[in-house]
Amino acid sequence: MSNSAAAHSLAPHRRGPKTIYILAGLVLGAVCGLIANLAWGKTAVLANIVHYGAEPVGQMWLRALIMVVIPLVFARLSLGVAGLGDLRKLGRVGLKTMLFFFMVTTLAAALGLIMVNLVKPGVGLSREGRDRLLQTYQPVQIPLPSPTRGQFGIQTLINVVPRNPLAAAAQGDMLGLIFFSLAFGVALALLPTDRTKVLIEVLRGLGDVMIVIIDLVMRAAPFGVFALLFTVTARFGLDLLERLGWYIITVIAGLAIFEFGVYPILIRVFTDWLPWEFFRRTSSAILTAFSTSSSNATLPTTLEVCEESLGLPREVCGFVIPLGATMCMNGTALFEGVTVLFIAQVFGIHLALSSQIVVMVTAILMAMGAAGVPSGAIQVLILVLEAVGVPGEGIAMVVGVDRLLDMCRTVVNVTGDMVAAAFVARSGGNPSSDAQREPQSTVQQNAPAL
């Protein structure tokens, strides 16, 4: 990927609220909601406060996030594939990189499903609470045209190819949207650059515009999070709040297992590094990822760490790292798998193994289309929910606690990018047919002896 392409992959400067303000809105919303629940219970006073006050504010903020889903996914996925350049020239290096991304993201999504099935964080809500949740969120569910939604089989594969991509986008048909976006990106990559330059710039502009809208919406995040958490806790009290606590523990535990359990194995097997030395040298990028909650904002630091601290060839880093910031979202895939099953458990909706396969596949694909910016996964998660028949607006239950989880999953995302770069460098990959590979001694000089 060229330097100009890498520069375009960076998100616009974000000026949203600091994390402390969002966390303050989260805590205040939960506390005030519990106080209101204990003080007024099921009285008309509380119902009016929620219906005419907190709920409209929270729903308007949530809808503002959801409205950018379709254009954002289309732009990001299309550009991610088109950014590979001429697929015929990239050959083995591009294929090897993409296969590594897909393999590790699949492991992350599978681990998320295993964790949520073992812990069952959403199980235990009272029947009355589930009935009220369904009554609250079911009416606003977005209907999808496919009668086989949530089932994995031949018809699912047929439905992946949309008859009308515009209709698929309008109806929220996620699989059809993904297929068309990927096909569009492949076509852009195969055409001569002079014929696609303007269209690629338009897509980049569209993606940047959507991110700016997200930035504007996120400025109101403390108020939106307060309203959403107040609505949930005022209606359902400690019962649902306890379920949210177990949900947070499940996500963070899964991310920690992947970061400190799965990655060390991959580092030892697929790279020239010892795990502890790898984490020591990449600590600055990991800390930046945690503090910014953004793969894109961390991208300059990640590139510097890979080239200077790890001593990886510049051509490898310039190709793998920007591409990984868009398409290697391991933490996001794990988070999405856990979240979908958690919301289904809270609603009392049983997802069979076939539906969970759909969740895993869509989580992998949607993670590749998620923006590398704070809360970038939330905008696409509703589509994963709808794909398996779970009310999409149920995302309101977890969006308030997402900021903390976002910081943790961004660490896993960025670490995965650096592991991928080390793997490609070890295998002798160089995406540039014209550039000379850096001498092997440069890498060996910085790598620890094994």
Disulfide bonds with the S-S distance in Angstrom:
none
